[in-house]
Amino acid sequence: MKILSRIFAALIVIAAAIWIYQAIDVSAVMNQDRKLPIYSVQTAEKKVAISFDAAWGDDKTMAILDNLDKYKVKATFFLVKFWAEKYPKDVEEIQKRGHEIGNHSATHPDMTGLTSEKIASELKDTSDAIQKITGQKTILFRPPYGAYDNHVIQTCESQGYKVIQWSVDSLDWKDISTQQIVERVTRNVKSGDIILFHNNAEHVGEYLPLVLKSLQDQGFKIVPVGQLIYYENYQMDHAGKQCKQ
């Protein structure tokens, strides 16, 4: 009986080892096949990118641009089509002041529920609307709500886009204070981070100059997303960080 018990125990150990190996192997394959947007960038330079999503309202946009001018900072504005069409003068002013303009979809949908054709249409319609105002096409795309899957990323990439997420969320769209926003952004920021703001956040006129000053005091150079990311000769790690090859 003791021999049988030992054999049985050994079989259980072997079976468990095989299951663990297979689970790890499957997980590795799944991670390898998983598509990720660009959350951040591996860089030896002390620099970060600031981005603003613009979908609702424009009453704070000019103040944002004035603060960026004050600190000599260029940022990236991801625009929704209906926002760009409603506020074309703002779009012109964003470009005039030297900022980068990205695509944030036409109707602000959850892209993961759309067909390839509909995703392509969302991208094209927005790019066309922005190009009509600025004369330039868009090549960076941020999915509404940060929602993506392999299908979304593959479709966007097939249309010539880099899909951009963020590594630092200011949470400026939530009901939190200016000080909380400033601390969230500046306390743990690292080189290569992409920071998310919104153009119509309630406290943006208060927190933005504080954030810009703090980042510059820490020695960070603040650049548009397009000047931070790599366009070739890179690989993505498991967390969506671009690593130069």
C-alpha positions as CSV (number, residue, x, y, z in Angstrom):
1,M,0.0,0.0,0.0
2,K,2.9,2.4,0.8
3,I,4.4,1.8,-2.6
4,L,1.1,2.5,-4.3
5,S,0.6,5.6,-2.3
6,R,4.1,6.8,-3.2
7,I,3.4,6.1,-6.9
8,F,0.1,7.9,-6.7
9,A,1.7,10.9,-5.1
10,A,4.5,10.9,-7.7
11,L,1.9,10.9,-10.5
12,I,0.1,13.8,-8.9
13,V,3.3,15.8,-8.8
14,I,4.1,15.0,-12.4
15,A,0.6,15.9,-13.5
16,A,0.8,19.2,-11.7
17,A,4.2,20.0,-13.2
18,I,2.8,19.3,-16.7
19,W,-0.2,21.5,-16.1
20,I,1.9,24.4,-14.8
21,Y,4.3,24.0,-17.8
22,Q,1.4,24.1,-20.2
23,A,-0.2,27.0,-18.5
24,I,3.0,29.0,-18.6
25,D,3.5,28.0,-22.3
26,V,-0.1,29.1,-23.2
27,S,0.3,32.3,-21.3
28,A,3.6,33.1,-23.1
29,V,1.9,32.5,-26.5
30,M,-1.1,34.7,-25.5
31,N,1.2,37.5,-24.4
32,Q,3.3,37.2,-27.5
33,D,0.2,37.5,-29.7
34,R,-1.4,40.3,-27.7
35,K,-1.3,43.7,-29.4
36,L,-0.6,46.8,-27.2
37,P,-0.8,50.5,-27.8
38,I,2.1,52.7,-26.8
39,Y,1.9,53.5,-23.1
40,S,5.4,54.9,-22.7
41,V,8.8,54.9,-24.2
42,Q,12.2,53.6,-22.9
43,T,14.6,56.5,-23.3
44,A,17.9,57.7,-21.8
45,E,16.8,61.3,-22.2
46,K,14.9,63.0,-19.4
47,K,11.8,63.8,-21.3
48,V,8.0,63.2,-21.1
49,A,5.0,63.9,-23.3
50,I,1.9,65.8,-22.4
51,S,-1.4,65.2,-24.2
52,F,-4.9,66.6,-24.1
53,D,-8.1,64.8,-25.2
54,A,-10.6,67.2,-26.6
55,A,-14.2,66.0,-27.0
56,W,-16.4,68.3,-24.9
57,G,-16.4,72.0,-24.6
58,D,-13.8,74.6,-25.5
59,D,-14.0,77.4,-22.8
60,K,-10.7,76.4,-21.3
61,T,-8.7,75.7,-24.4
62,M,-7.2,79.2,-24.9
63,A,-6.1,79.3,-21.2
64,I,-4.3,75.9,-21.8
65,L,-2.6,77.3,-24.9
66,D,-1.5,80.4,-23.0
67,N,0.0,78.4,-20.2
68,L,1.8,76.1,-22.6
69,D,3.2,79.3,-24.3
70,K,4.3,80.7,-20.9
71,Y,6.4,77.6,-20.2
72,K,7.5,77.2,-23.8
73,V,6.0,73.7,-24.0
74,K,4.5,71.9,-27.0
75,A,1.9,69.3,-26.4
76,T,-0.4,66.9,-28.4
77,F,-4.1,67.4,-28.7
78,F,-6.2,64.4,-29.6
79,L,-9.3,65.7,-31.3
80,V,-12.7,64.2,-31.9
81,K,-14.2,65.1,-35.3
82,F,-17.4,66.7,-33.9
83,W,-15.2,68.8,-31.6
84,A,-12.9,69.9,-34.4
85,E,-15.9,70.8,-36.6
86,K,-17.6,72.7,-33.8
87,Y,-14.5,74.7,-32.8
88,P,-12.4,75.1,-36.0
89,K,-10.9,78.4,-34.7
90,D,-9.5,76.4,-31.7
91,V,-8.1,73.8,-34.0
92,E,-6.4,76.6,-36.1
93,E,-5.0,78.1,-32.9
94,I,-3.7,74.8,-31.6
95,Q,-1.8,74.3,-34.9
96,K,-0.7,78.0,-35.1
97,R,1.0,77.8,-31.7
98,G,3.0,74.8,-32.8
99,H,1.2,71.9,-31.1
100,E,0.7,68.4,-32.5
101,I,-2.8,67.2,-33.4
102,G,-3.9,63.6,-33.1
103,N,-7.0,61.6,-34.0
104,H,-9.5,60.7,-31.2
105,S,-12.2,59.2,-33.5
106,A,-15.2,60.8,-35.2
107,T,-18.1,60.0,-32.8
108,H,-16.2,58.9,-29.6
109,P,-17.3,55.3,-29.6
110,D,-15.9,52.2,-27.9
111,M,-13.8,51.0,-30.8
112,T,-13.8,47.4,-29.7
113,G,-17.4,47.0,-30.7
114,L,-16.8,48.2,-34.3
115,T,-16.0,46.4,-37.5
116,S,-12.8,47.0,-39.4
117,E,-14.7,49.1,-41.9
118,K,-16.3,51.3,-39.2
119,I,-13.0,51.8,-37.4
120,A,-11.3,52.9,-40.7
121,S,-14.3,55.2,-41.3
122,E,-13.9,56.8,-37.8
123,L,-10.2,57.4,-38.5
124,K,-10.6,58.8,-42.0
125,D,-13.6,61.0,-41.2
126,T,-11.7,62.6,-38.4
127,S,-8.5,63.0,-40.3
128,D,-10.3,64.6,-43.2
129,A,-12.1,67.1,-40.9
130,I,-8.8,68.0,-39.3
131,Q,-6.9,68.2,-42.6
132,K,-9.6,70.5,-44.0
133,I,-8.8,73.0,-41.2
134,T,-5.0,72.5,-40.8
135,G,-3.9,71.0,-44.1
136,Q,-2.3,68.1,-42.3
137,K,-3.4,64.4,-41.9
138,T,-3.2,62.7,-38.5
139,I,-0.9,59.8,-37.8
140,L,-1.4,59.3,-34.1
141,F,-4.6,57.8,-32.7
142,R,-5.9,57.6,-29.1
143,P,-8.9,55.3,-28.6
144,P,-11.9,56.8,-26.8
145,Y,-12.1,55.6,-23.2
146,G,-8.7,53.9,-23.7
147,A,-10.6,50.9,-25.0
148,Y,-8.7,48.6,-27.4
149,D,-8.1,45.0,-28.5
150,N,-6.0,43.3,-31.1
151,H,-8.6,44.0,-33.8
152,V,-8.6,47.8,-33.0
153,I,-4.8,48.1,-33.0
154,Q,-4.3,46.0,-36.1
155,T,-6.9,48.0,-38.0
156,C,-5.5,51.3,-36.9
157,E,-2.0,50.2,-37.8
158,S,-3.2,49.1,-41.2
159,Q,-4.4,52.7,-41.7
160,G,-0.9,54.0,-40.9
161,Y,-1.5,55.0,-37.3
162,K,0.4,54.7,-34.1
163,V,-2.0,53.9,-31.3
164,I,-1.3,55.9,-28.2
165,Q,-2.4,55.2,-24.7
166,W,-0.8,56.8,-21.5
167,S,1.3,55.8,-18.6
168,V,0.3,58.7,-16.2
169,D,-3.5,59.4,-15.8
170,S,-4.1,62.8,-14.2
171,L,-7.7,61.8,-13.4
172,D,-8.5,65.5,-14.1
173,W,-11.9,64.3,-15.3
174,K,-12.8,63.1,-11.8
175,D,-14.0,65.3,-8.9
176,I,-10.5,65.6,-7.3
177,S,-8.7,68.7,-6.2
178,T,-6.0,70.6,-8.1
179,Q,-3.4,69.5,-5.5
180,Q,-4.4,65.8,-6.0
181,I,-4.0,66.1,-9.7
182,V,-0.6,67.8,-9.4
183,E,0.7,65.1,-7.0
184,R,-0.6,62.3,-9.2
185,V,1.3,63.6,-12.2
186,T,4.5,64.9,-10.7
187,R,5.3,62.5,-7.8
188,N,6.1,59.4,-9.7
189,V,6.7,60.6,-13.2
190,K,9.5,58.9,-15.1
191,S,11.4,59.6,-18.4
192,G,9.4,58.3,-21.3
193,D,6.0,58.7,-19.7
194,I,2.9,59.9,-21.6
195,I,0.6,62.1,-19.5
196,L,-3.1,62.3,-20.0
197,F,-5.1,65.5,-19.5
198,H,-8.4,66.8,-20.9
199,N,-8.9,70.2,-22.4
200,N,-12.1,70.9,-20.5
201,A,-11.2,69.6,-17.1
202,E,-12.6,71.7,-14.3
203,H,-9.3,72.6,-12.7
204,V,-7.0,72.7,-15.7
205,G,-6.3,76.4,-15.5
206,E,-5.1,75.8,-11.9
207,Y,-3.2,72.6,-12.2
208,L,-1.5,73.0,-15.6
209,P,1.0,75.7,-14.6
210,L,1.8,73.9,-11.4
211,V,2.5,70.7,-13.3
212,L,4.6,72.3,-16.0
213,K,6.7,74.2,-13.4
214,S,7.2,71.0,-11.3
215,L,8.2,68.9,-14.3
216,Q,10.6,71.5,-15.6
217,D,12.1,72.0,-12.1
218,Q,12.7,68.3,-12.0
219,G,14.7,68.6,-15.2
220,F,12.2,67.1,-17.6
221,K,11.9,68.2,-21.2
222,I,8.3,68.2,-22.2
223,V,7.6,67.3,-25.8
224,P,4.6,66.2,-28.0
225,V,3.9,62.5,-28.2
226,G,5.2,62.4,-31.8
227,Q,8.6,63.6,-30.7
228,L,8.8,61.0,-27.9
229,I,7.8,57.8,-29.6
230,Y,9.8,55.6,-32.0
231,Y,8.6,54.9,-35.5
232,E,10.9,52.1,-36.5
233,N,13.5,49.7,-35.0
234,Y,11.7,49.2,-31.7
235,Q,9.9,46.4,-29.8
236,M,7.1,46.5,-27.3
237,D,7.5,45.1,-23.8
238,H,4.7,43.4,-21.9
239,A,3.5,46.7,-20.4
240,G,3.3,48.6,-23.7
241,K,6.6,50.4,-23.4
242,Q,8.5,51.1,-26.7
243,C,12.1,49.8,-26.4
244,K,14.6,50.9,-29.0
245,Q,16.4,47.9,-30.7
